[in-house]
Amino acid sequence: MTVINRKSLLVLLFILASWITFTVVQNSAKLWTALKLPISLHHWNYFTNSLCPDALLNPVVSRAETELRIKKIMEELDQLVPPRPFTHVNTTTSAAHSRATLLNPQDTYCKGDQLDILLQVRDHLGRRKEYGGDFLRARMSSPALQAGASGKVTDFNNGSYLVSFTLFWEGQVSLSLLLIHPSEGVSALWRARNQGYDKVIFTGQFASGTSHVNTDCALLLNSSAELCQYLDAQDQEAFYCVKPPQAPCAALTHMYSKNKEVSYLSEQERSLFERSNVGVEIMENFDAISVSQCNTLKSVDLHELGKFQNLLAVDLDKNINIKWQKHGYPLIGSLIYSVKDIEYLARVIDRTGGEKNTIIVISLGQHFRPFPIDVFIRRALSVHKAVQRLLLRSPDTMVIIKAENIRDMDADMERFSDFHGYIQYLVIKDIFQDLNVGIIDAWDMTIAYGTNNVHPPQSVVRNQINILLNYIC
């Protein structure tokens, strides 16, 4: 949770980790973010209408209405990711055999032009694919200029894709189109994600006199032992621990977690997620293109930030105060951490008075990737309802959603693939679309930078903070 004070500029930063759409601008390193969906699985407007538009007019939502909303969102997502079973890896999408063709090629392009590429995907036997759903990532960059931007991928659902780039700057521009996962891998990940809650093991530590005792904890425990339930009664979110002998449930003090040796993927499916098969370049033989200023007038949104830097700093002498609050369960961490101050964010938001000098920043995502999507949807809905209540009582409060970022390609894909993050990205967009909130598009920024790191470098974080300061100033 984070709080900044100006007169008493209050910023509440809730770190959960994922998010929505919008971007203001970037830094001295000349980063351009294209504000275009960099993934093939449909576009930003996938959820064109709220699944429950009337719910936003009424902050009091019954338990039955919440369950119905969760069910409807999951049904929409199931349609987005249809089953794609396969009998052999050779029938899955191959980056090497797929063909990318530059449409309307030119010797020189003008800044502001749109460059389009037609991608036709094939399997490892060279046969045309007849369906879409591949998880693709498009990026253009100029390392010498320290410039990068994401591209937009349109899926025609017949094995063809349109990849579009807006040429934001002059000079030599390199293009990249990565096959992150074939559609068959996407389908396998989606099925595996929603099949079990046990991909991560939690161990709770309870105080017992002068010693401590450890027991198993989880979002769902299949145990005949007596359980401790840590329940948020208002939003019906719960976490469980096996109750230790001779210690009360309230004696839980610390927690840590580790990945469990369990997989819901077949051996054949797991082969799709070996590092050599993740993030394979499709446009390997594409030459860099030349972009000139030209003399024609074009509308180009460069998203440059240099002039906005250093407008505000965190300074207690100027009544700027920042507070941070970690999110409630599931909080993944291999190092033991205290749970004494853990609570569900909706309750923290409900205790926040809010006013024009209060800024709340919420980030949801990374820690939810290993669990079925309904866990994330329920948490996002509870936070959404809390933000709605806050804006009703204090409409001048500034609320900002910070997206989760892309992460390492050598991570455990079944648990932490960016595909899971992208699905959460769509969910957050749908749930928060009708609230008056600002967006920091870390997803787009980290694709533009090509960071592929769960903890982005300082230069990327600095740009995210710059965007936050632009909202404030």
Secondary structure, 3 states (H helix, E strand, C coil): CCCCCCCCEEEEEEECCCCCCCCCCCCCCCCCCCCCCCCCCCCHHHCCCCCCHHHHHCCCCCHHHHHHHHHHHHHHHHHHCCCCCCCCHHHCEEEEEEEEEECCCCCCEECCCEEEEEEEEEECCCCECCCCCCEEEEEEEEHHHCEEEECEEEECCCCEEEEEEECCCCEEEEEEEEEEECHHHHHHHHHHHCCCCCCEEEEEEEEECCEEEEEEEECCCCCCCCEEEEEECCCCEEEEEECCCCCCHHHEEEEEEEECCCCCCCHHHHHHHCHHHCCEECCCCCCCEEEECCCCCCCCCCCCCHHHCCCCCCCHHHCEEEEEEECCCCCCCCCCEECCCCCCHHHHHHCCCCCCCEEEEEECCHHHCCCCHHHHHHHHHHHHHHHHHHHHHCCCCEEEEECCCCCCCCCCHHHHCHHHHHHHHHHHHHHHCCCCCEEECHHHHHHHHCCCCCCCCHHHHHHHHHHHHHHHC
